[in-house]
């Protein structure tokens, strides 16, 4: 029977694998213990799983982005922490056609909350990043046909407006 990967959140990142019938096969603490949260679904790359989220256990600021990679048994293979001096929180991530990860969310490491978009490899190494100089958050990102990224979010306060951004991956922001 094929295994299912599931994350349980409670101040730590826990990894549970179970057979499709529900029998537990593996349970492991894979990160932190001081306020971790997985913010995206698992991305499957070969026999590995990649998760993104935020942590207060390590990094440069109050919250920083993490990229975790596990093998199919749930063993931690690689972990990377990214972020500036304040909050950096991913809210969405997607696997691109070239097997890289693009994330969006918000940062206030540059002043007030600002949407960000960044691209990392599967080991979490930063390829490029961009924060928009508008107040707001990035909520979702996806790759359409070709090399275009599409990002949605909200901008402004106290009555935020929605925004939609499109950019070519080939431009590498």
Buried (B, 14 or more C-beta within 10 A) or exposed (E): EEBEBEBEEEEBBBBBBBEEEEEEEBEBEBBBEEEBBBBBBBBEBEEBBBBBBBBBBBBEBBBBBBBBBBEBEBEBEBBBBBBBBBBBBBBBBBBBEEEBBBBBBBBBBEEEBBBBBBBBBBEBEEBEBBBBEBBBBBBEBBBEEEBEBBBBBBBEEEEEEEBEBEBEBEEEB
